[in-house]
Amino acid sequence: MFIHWGLYSLPAGEWEGKQYPGIGEWIMFKARIPIAEYEDLARQFNPVKFDADAWAQLAADAGMKYLIITSKHHDGFAMFGSKADKFNIVDATPFQRDPMKELAAACAKRGIKFGFYYSQAQDWTAPGGAIWTGRHENDPVYDIPQWDPKQKGDFDTYLNTKGIPQVREILTNYGPIAIIWFDTPLTVMSVERAAKLEKLVHDLQPNCLVSGRLGGKFQSDYDSEGDNKIPDLTRAGAWETPATLNDTWGFKKNDHNWKKPEDLTFKLVDIVSKGGNYLLNVGPDSEGVIPQPSQDALRSMGRWLRVNGESIYGAGRTAFGEEFGAFSKTKADDRGKPLFEVHNEWRCTTKPGRLYIHIFQWPASGEFVLPPIKEKVVKACLLADPNRAPLRTKQSVNGVSVLCLEVGPS
C-alpha cells in the first residue's frame, strides 16, 4: 500500500474556484500558491477521522505486506512531528498529533512492514529546495521555476538543515523502517549528495531498502518503474510498479475514474509474472478518510488473494514469455518504435516445481493449451478447489493441454 496524504488533500485539486488538471498533490506548484497562503492551509488541517488501525486493517484485508506513506511530499509539509522544521502536522495544525507513530504501531500489530516516502530534493516551501523545471504533465513550461521570493536559497543548505535531519528523524523515531521511498531527484541529487542519504539510511536502519528514485548512480537497493508503468516483458533484478487507483495520488474531489477490481487483479498478476511488486496507492481526504471506492477495490483484491495468494506471494517470473504479446511489424508507438501489442489471455507465475497459470479469458472449448514444457506434468488443479481435484491433462512435444469443461472462469 502506498499512501499520499498531506495538506494538498484540503484544496483537493481546486484553488480559488479553479480546478487544476493532473495529480492533486501538485496543486501548490500548478496554482503557483504563495508560501504564506499554503502555510495557512495548515491552520485548517484537522483530520479528526484519521484511524490508524482502520488504515492498517484495510492494507491487511487487501492482502498487502508492506505500507509506505508520505512523510514529506514536494510541498515541504511534514506529516510527522519534526524538530528540524516547524512546518509539520504536530506544530502547525490543530490536530497536534503524530499520525505516523500511530500508523507505525498499527502496522506492527498486523505484521505489515512499514516505510516512508520522503521528497529529498523537491521542497517548494523551504529556501533552496529544488523545484521541477519545464513541463509537468500537460502544464505549460515555466521559464522561471520559482514563484515566491522565499524559495530562493542554496540547495545544500536546505539538504543539510532540513532534508537530512528529517530523514534522520523518520529513521530513528518510528521503529523498524522497511523501505524509504525517495522521489524526483531532478538534477540536484548528485552522486555525493545521494551517498550521504544512502549512508544515513543504512547506518541507522541496516535492513531498510532504499527505493530506486534516490538519484546519484547505482545507490538504490531496487528499481522503480515509472508511475503506473508496467514493462512489456520480464525484467531482471528487484523492481516495483507504483500505481494509482484512479488518476491521482493525493486526494482530488473530482477524480472518480476508479480502476475496476478485475483490472487491478490482472495488473497484479502481470507485474508478478514479470518479476515485480505492485505498490498500489490510496489518497485519504483532509479528514483522514480513505475514499470508499478505494476500500472496495482493495478488499475485492484481498478476497481474490485469500484464494489464490499461493500464486502471488513469493512467486517468480513466468516460465514462458510469449503470453505477454509481441512487437508489431507494421505499427509504431509515439516514439516511432515498434508498437508492443499486448496479449492478456493468460499469465504464468512460478515456484520451484510449480507453474501457476492465471487464465483471464477462458477458452470456449474448455481446453487450455500451454506451450511445451520440458518437465513432466504430474498434476493440474484449481487453487479455488478446496479438494484440489486433478484436472485432465495431456502433454506432448507440442504443448500441454488442460481440460476443464465443467468449470468456467472465476
N, C-alpha and C positions, 0 to 999 in steps of 0.2 A: 504494500500500500504506500502510495505517495500522497502527501497532504500539503497543499498550498493554502496557507491561511495567514492573513495579515491585515493591515489597515485597509488595503485595497478592497476588502470584502464589503466595506461601508459604501463607497460610491458604486461598487458593483457594475462597473462598465459605463457609468454615466457621470458627467461633470457639468455643472451649471446648465442643466437641461438638455445637454447634447450627449447622445450615445456614441461611444467610440468603438470602431471595429477592432477585431482581434482579441488577444488574450487579456483577461481582466486585470491581472497583476501588474500590467504595464500602464495603468491609467495615469499615473503621475507623469511618466515620460510622454505619453501620447497627448495628454491635455496640457502639457507644459505647466503643471501646477507649481506655483512658487513654494519654496520650502516652508515658509511660515504658515501658509494655508494648509499644506499637507500635514504639518505638525499639529494643527488644530483638530484634525480628524482623531488624533489620539485621545483628546478630551471627550470624544463621543463614543469611543470604543469600549463597550462593556458587554462581553459575550456571556451573559448570565446563564444561558442554556448549555454552555460547554459541559460535557460529561465525558471525562477521560475513559471511564470504564465502558461506556457505550461505544466510543470510537474503537477501543481496542477489541471489544467483543465483535464489532462489525468486521474488523480485519480477520478475527478468528473464524467467524461464521463464513467468511468468503474463502477460507482455506489459505489465507496469506500467512507467510512465515516470517516476514520482516516488514518493518514500517519505517518510513523516512518522512520527517516533517520539516518545513521551512523554519529554521531558527532565525534567519535574517535573509530577506529577499533583496532585490536591487534597490528597493525604496529606502533601505537603511534602517528600517524599524525592527528591533529585536523582539521576538516573541518569547523571550525569557528574561529573567532578572539579570541585568548586566551592570557590573560596577565599572566597566570600561567606557560606557556611553549611556547617558540618561534617557535617550530616545528608545525606551523599551516598555513592554506591557506592564511591568510592575511599577515603575516610577512615573510613567506619563499618562496612564489611563485610570479611570475609576474602578477598573477590575481589580488591580493591585494584587493579583495572584500570578504565580508562575505556572502556566498550564503545561509546560514541558516537563516539570517534575512530576506532575500528576499523571501525564501520559506515559512517561518512562516507567513509573511504578505499575500502572495498569497493564502495560505490555509485559513487564517482568512476571506478573501474576499469571499470565496466559502463555508464557514461554515464547513470546514473539520477540524477535531480535529488534533492537531499537537503534535508529540512526537519525542524523541531522543533515538537512540541506543547509549550506551556507554560501551566500554570494560573496566570494572572496575578492573579486575585482571591482564589479559594479557596485556603486553606492551613490545614490542620487542626492542624499541629504548630508553626507559628510564631506567637508572640504578635501579636495584631492581625490575623492573616489572616482573610479573610471565610469565613463558614460558611453553607451553604444554610439558609434558614428556610422552615418549612412542609413540605408533603408532597413527598416524592420517590418516584416510582414508587407503590407501594401501601403504603408505610410510614406509620405513624401520624404525626400532626402533633406536632412537638416545640415546645412553647411557648418553651423556652429553647434556642437552637441550640448553645451551648457546653456541653460535658460535662466539661471539665477546666479547673481554675483557670489552668493555664499558657497557655490560649488567649486569655486576656484581654489587651488591649493596644490600641494605636492603629493603624488601618489604614494611614495614611500612613507611619508609622514602618516597618511591615512592607514596604510598597511601596518605600520609598526605601533600606532597608538590606538587603533580600533580593530582592524581586521584580525591580526594575530592574537591580541589579548582576548577578543571574543571567542575565537576558535579554542584558545586555551580554556576559557570558561566552560564551553559546552562539552569539552573533553574531560573535565575534572569534576563537574557538579551533578552529573546525571547517571552515574553508574556506568556499567559496560556499554560502550558505543560500538555497534557492529559495522556501521558504514558512515562515512562523512561524504556528502554529495556536494562537491564544488560545482560551479557553473559559470559559464560565459567568461573565460579567461581573457578574451579580447587580445590585444597586442601587448598589454602591460604585464601579463604574468610570464615573466622570463624564466629561464631555467633556474637562475639563482633565487628568485622570489618563490617559485614553486617548491624549490628544495627546502626552503625554510618551513613551509607549511607541511610538506611531506614528512620532514624530520620531527616536527612538533607532534603530528598525529601518531606516528609510530613510536615515539618516545613515551608519550602519555598513555596510549592505548595500542599496545603491540598487536592485538588481534583485530584492530579496526581496519576495514578496507577503505582505500581512497578511490573515489569514483573517477571515471575516465575524462572528466572535464576540468581537472586541476590546471592544466596548462603546462608550460615548460616542455620537457621532452622525456617520454617514457618514465614518468614519475607517478603513474597511477597503477592500481592493482588490477583493474579490469576496464574494459572499454564500454562506452556508452554510445548507442546508436543515436541518430538524430531524433528529435521529438516526433513521436508517432511513426517512426520509420522501422520497417521490418525488412531485413535483407532478402533478396530474391532467392538466394541459395544458402546452404550451410556456410558457417564461417568459423575459423579456428579461434581458440582462446576463450576466455571468460568474458561475456558481454551481456548487455541488458538493453531492453527497449523501454524507455519511459513513454507513457501514453496517457491520453485524456479519456474521460468517459463521455464528454461532449466536445465542444470546440475550444474550451478554455481550461486553464489550470486553476487560477484563482476564481472565486465565485463571481458570476456575472448573471444578473437577474433575468436578462432577456435571452440567454442561451439555453434553449430547450432541445437542442439537437443531440439527444441521448442515443448512444450506441445500444443496439439490441444485445441481450444476453447471448444469443446464438452467435453473433458476430464476435463478441468478446471471447467466447469459448474457442471459436475457430482460431482467433489470433493467438490465444494462449498455447494451443496445441502446435500451431505453425511455428511460433517462436521456439518452443522447447525442441521441436523436431529439427531445428536449425542450430541448436546448441546454446540458446539464450535463456534469460529470465525476463519476466514481464513485470514491470513496475507501473502499476495502474493507479491513476490519480483521482482523489476526491477534493473538492473545493468547498469547505464549510462556509456558511454565511456569517454575517457580523455578530449574530447571536450565539454562534458556536454550533450550529445545526448542519449536519451533512445532508444535502438535498435527498429527498425520498427516492427519486429515480436512481440515484447512485446507489443507495442502500439496496434497493430492489434488485438491480442488476448484479451487484456483488454477491448477494445472498443466493441468487439463482446460480451463479458460477460455483458457489460453495456447495450447493446441493449436488451439482454435477461432479464436483471433485470428491465428495464423500463416497460416490460410487466408483469413480474412475481415477482417483488420485494416484493409484499404483502406477499408472501410465505416465504420470507427470513428475511427481516428486522423486528426485534422484535419477531421473531418466535422461538418456543421452540422445545424440543425433540419430537421424534416420540411417537405416542400412541401405537405402536406395538413393533417391535424389530426383529421379525423373518425374515423381509425383508433383514437384513444385511448378513445372511448366518448362518453357524453353524460350530462347531469344528468337524473335521473329526474323525471317529472312527478307521481309518486304516492308515492315513498319518501323518507324523511328520514334524515339521519345523526344521530349522537349529540348534535350541537349544534342539531338542528332544521332544518338547512339541507337543500336538495335533495341526495339521495344521488347521487354520481357513479358510474355503472355502467360499469365498465372493460371494454373490448374488448381482447383480447390475440391476435387472429389474425395481425396483421402490424404492422410498424413501418417507417418510412422515415427514412433519413439522407441528407444531400446534400453534394455538392461542385459547383463550377461545371460546368454541362453534364451532371451525372450525378445519378441517383437510385439509392440503394441500398435495395432492398426486402428486408426480412427477414421471411420467412414462417414463422410458428410453428405454424400449422395449415394444412397443405397441402390445397387443395380436392380432394375425392374425384374430381371430373371431370378433374383435371389442368390445368384452366384457371384462372388467377388474373386477376382483374379489378381494375384500379385506377380511381380517379376520373379525370375528364377532365384532360388536360394540354395547356396552350397550345402548348408547343414540339413540334416533330415528333420522334417517337421513331425513331431511325435504327438502333438495335441493342439487343437484350437478351441477356444471357448469365449464366451461373452463375459466381460467383467461384471455386467449388470445381472448376470445369472448367479444367484447365491449358491447354486449347486455346482457351478462351473461344468455343466454337462458338455461333453465333447461335440463339436460340430464336425460334419463330414468334410474331409479334405482330400485333395488329390494332388500329388506332386509329380512333376516331370521336368525334363530339361527346358521346357517352355515356360514354366512357372508353377505357382501353387494356387489352386482354386479352393475356396471355402464356400460350402453350400449351406445356406441358412434360409430355406424357403419359408419356414414358419415364423421367422422373426423379422419385423420391419425396422425402420430407422427409429432410434431413440434419442 
